[in-house]
Structure formats: structure tokens, C-alpha cells
Amino acid sequence: MTEPRYTGENVAVVIPALNEELRIRGVVQEALAQCRTVIVIDDGSDDGTVAAIADLPVTLLRHRQRMGKGASLRDGFAEAIRQGKAGVVTMDGDGQHSGLDIPRLIAAANRHPDCLVNGARLRRRSQQPLYRRIGNDFGDWGISWGCGYRIRDTQSGQRFYPARACALDDIPGEDFVYEAQMLISCARELGLGVVSVPIEARYKSVHSGESFRRSHFRPLRDLWRITSHVASRIWAYGEFAGEYRRTRANPPRIDDVDGVLGQAHPQPVAPR
């Protein structure tokens, strides 16, 4: 039997963090349970984020002042490459993502070596706040156009990137624009596809027993930034109408081999 290319030993988890004192410790502990290497980038936090994980075995990178999520991901990717990792799983520091989904992303990456793996918030999607669902659908429409194929949940922060994607060093855009451009650059420059693995994100409005900080994502501001950036990229590629027809002809790729879309809760799967 062929050994898997990606495992919990050679994949790093990269976690950007800005004022995540409330949930960061639990997030890091969940990640460490799945992967040996966890890289946390503190983006100029002024709360107890760093103190909350001071005793945990992580690689901690710190920005003296806030530089944005894009800069944090760039630094995390660079550190993972420096450590010789074969790939990276990203997840947010606010507790929205579950560490139990990490091995599912890694397993999908082994099944689809030509793809970036996107953790798509498709499970129990009706419980996602309405304004987020509308914003996600609009973002999917535009960012998919930039990639040349349709993608589900293009704004997800939980993804698997192979090392060659992490090594791209000319990705324009900051904050949440950076993650949108990563999809486009991986498609256009590396010829990678995107396959989506269903995950369930955790929200305060759904899980009232848990506390979450207010999201850093501001729908009007950030969707405008993403939309204007993606529109400029599509315009630069030319053949506006032809690109749109090509995109619509390539439906989203969904990897749900363990059938979690029909489960009440995801089942833990250990990395192989």
C-alpha cells in the first residue's frame, strides 16, 4: 500500500491570531492533537493572546503592530516552508473551526494531489447567520470567475495548501483579499484545482453555550475590497464573457467520502 504523501508529521497548522485570548488556547490544543507543528502568528494583539499559549509547544511569530491577516498568512507559510513542511492547514484563532476537521482535509489532499483543499461550511449551513450566507454566495460567484471554475465557500479560513502554493511569493492583496487571491493564483499560476470538504463552522448565534469574539470580517467593507480586487484581476485576464462561460461549465468539486453532510457531528479521524 502506498504511503500517504501528507501526514500529521509533515503538515503544519498555521493560525493567524489577533486578540484571540478567549479561544486561542483551545484552538491550538485541538491543532496539536492532529499535527506535530503548529505555527501561531500574533498580529499585534493587545490582550492576553500570547500569554494564553505561552506554555504550549508552538512556533510563535509576533508582529509589533497589526499588519493584517494576509501578512500573517505570508509569514506562517514562509515559516512552514523554512521548516521543510509538505503542506499547511490554516485555521482561524477564534474557535470557529474544529481541529477534528484537520485530518479530513489532509486525507482529501492525499486523494486529490492536484488540488488545494477548502474546508467549506456546508454542514448545517442553514444555521449560519443570514448575512454571512448572502455574502458567501456573492463571493463564491466572483472569486470562482477569477479562478475559472466554481468553488463552494471561497471565504473559508480553514484550508489545506500544498507546499508549492505556500511558496508563492507574489500574491497581491491584504487582509481577507489575500485569501481570495490565493485561490486565483493557485488556479492561474500553478494549475491547481480546488476541492471542498464539508465542515461545520461554530457561531455564537447557533451554539449559545459557547462564547466567541466578534468577527474581524466586516461584510460591507471586506466584500467591497474583495469584489473590487477580483474584478480587476478578471479584467486583466481579458475575455470577460468567455471566462464566465468557462467558469459556469466547471461545477464545484465536493469531497464527502465520509458522509459528514448527513451526520449531526463530525467524527474524529486520526491522520495516517
Secondary structure as the mmCIF struct_conf table of DSSP 4:
data_model
#
loop_
_struct_conf.conf_type_id
_struct_conf.id
_struct_conf.beg_label_comp_id
_struct_conf.beg_label_asym_id
_struct_conf.beg_label_seq_id
_struct_conf.end_label_comp_id
_struct_conf.end_label_asym_id
_struct_conf.end_label_seq_id
HELX_LH_PP_P HELX_LH_PP_P1 THR A 2 PRO A 4
BEND BEND1 ARG A 5 ARG A 5
TURN_TY1_P TURN_TY1_P1 GLY A 8 ASN A 10
STRN STRN1 VAL A 11 ALA A 17
BEND BEND2 LEU A 18 ASN A 19
TURN_TY1_P TURN_TY1_P2 GLU A 21 ARG A 23
HELX_RH_AL_P HELX_RH_AL_P1 ILE A 24 LEU A 32
TURN_TY1_P TURN_TY1_P3 ALA A 33 GLN A 34
BEND BEND3 ARG A 36 ARG A 36
STRN STRN2 THR A 37 ASP A 43
BEND BEND4 GLY A 44 GLY A 44
BEND BEND5 ASP A 47 GLY A 48
HELX_RH_AL_P HELX_RH_AL_P2 THR A 49 ALA A 52
TURN_TY1_P TURN_TY1_P4 ILE A 53 ASP A 55
BEND BEND6 LEU A 56 LEU A 56
STRN STRN3 THR A 59 HIS A 63
BEND BEND7 ARG A 64 GLN A 65
HELX_RH_AL_P HELX_RH_AL_P3 LYS A 69 ARG A 82
TURN_TY1_P TURN_TY1_P5 GLN A 83 GLY A 84
BEND BEND8 ALA A 86 ALA A 86
STRN STRN4 GLY A 87 THR A 90
TURN_TY1_P TURN_TY1_P6 GLY A 93 ASP A 94
BEND BEND9 GLY A 95 GLY A 95
BEND BEND10 HIS A 97 HIS A 97
HELX_RH_3T_P HELX_RH_3T_P1 GLY A 99 ASP A 101
HELX_RH_AL_P HELX_RH_AL_P4 ILE A 102 ARG A 111
TURN_TY1_P TURN_TY1_P7 PRO A 113 ASP A 114
STRN STRN5 CYS A 115 ARG A 121
TURN_TY1_P TURN_TY1_P8 ARG A 123 ARG A 124
HELX_RH_3T_P HELX_RH_3T_P2 ARG A 125 GLN A 127
BEND BEND11 GLN A 128 GLN A 128
HELX_RH_AL_P HELX_RH_AL_P5 LEU A 130 CYS A 147
TURN_TY1_P TURN_TY1_P9 GLY A 148 GLY A 148
BEND BEND12 TYR A 149 TYR A 149
BEND BEND13 ARG A 152 ARG A 152
TURN_TY1_P TURN_TY1_P10 THR A 154 GLN A 155
BEND BEND14 GLY A 157 GLY A 157
STRN STRN6 ARG A 159 PRO A 162
HELX_RH_AL_P HELX_RH_AL_P6 ALA A 163 CYS A 166
TURN_TY1_P TURN_TY1_P11 ALA A 167 ALA A 167
HELX_RH_AL_P HELX_RH_AL_P7 ASP A 175 LEU A 190
STRN STRN7 GLY A 193 ILE A 199
TURN_TY1_P TURN_TY1_P12 LYS A 204 VAL A 206
TURN_TY1_P TURN_TY1_P13 SER A 208 GLY A 209
BEND BEND15 GLU A 210 GLU A 210
HELX_LH_PP_P HELX_LH_PP_P2 ARG A 213 SER A 215
BEND BEND16 HIS A 216 HIS A 216
HELX_RH_AL_P HELX_RH_AL_P8 PRO A 219 TYR A 237
HELX_RH_AL_P HELX_RH_AL_P9 PHE A 240 ARG A 248
TURN_TY1_P TURN_TY1_P14 ALA A 249 ALA A 249
BEND BEND17 ASN A 250 ASN A 250
HELX_LH_PP_P HELX_LH_PP_P3 PRO A 251 PRO A 252
STRN STRN8 ARG A 253 ILE A 254
TURN_TY1_P TURN_TY1_P15 VAL A 257 ASP A 258
HELX_RH_3T_P HELX_RH_3T_P3 VAL A 260 GLY A 262
BEND BEND18 GLN A 263 HIS A 265
HELX_LH_PP_P HELX_LH_PP_P4 PRO A 266 PRO A 268
#
